[in-house]
């Protein structure tokens, strides 16, 4: 379980094919403090298991299903990634409940820059519309955000300068693919009321 509050931006050092998946070696600093083999870590919002670690590098494996369903397969040497360690039960929940189970891939549709940050419209597959509400939670690239508006197959969020600086969202451009995880509570409610 995660909160969608990014701890640091890491750098992919190597991408190594492993069967129908890939091994990612990622350089990081802050998240390394208590990261251990078998711990979960969110990489651009995708929950992966640490398989090896050194002082400044950890390794994870993404299987074929993860590569098919997320943007993880597009990562290359030098890619910058949002990182968050799994939440401890004693931690503050600064964002919202995030599982690290990406539902689908969307794309940046438009960016409006202003003094308060950015207003960004993201497109998404319309079949996920039932899980979106204005002022509800959405996880984009592992970042907990609030839905400001919805228009058909697109939703808008406001991103403050601090978030743009501390995550990879500030480097996103029109048509860039992004991982989306819809609010877990919304999914349960939609499933219950059918």
Buried (B, 14 or more C-beta within 10 A) or exposed (E): BBBBBBBBBBBBBBBEEEEEBBBBBBBBEEBBEEBEEEBBBBBBBBBBEBEEBEEEBBBBBBBEEBBEBBBBBEBEEEBBBBBBBBBEEEEEBEBBBBBBBBBBBBBBBEBEEEEEBBBBBBBBEEEBBBBBBEEBBBBBBBBBBBBBEBEEBBBBBBBEEEBBEBBBBBEBEEEBBBBBBBBBEBBEEBEEEE
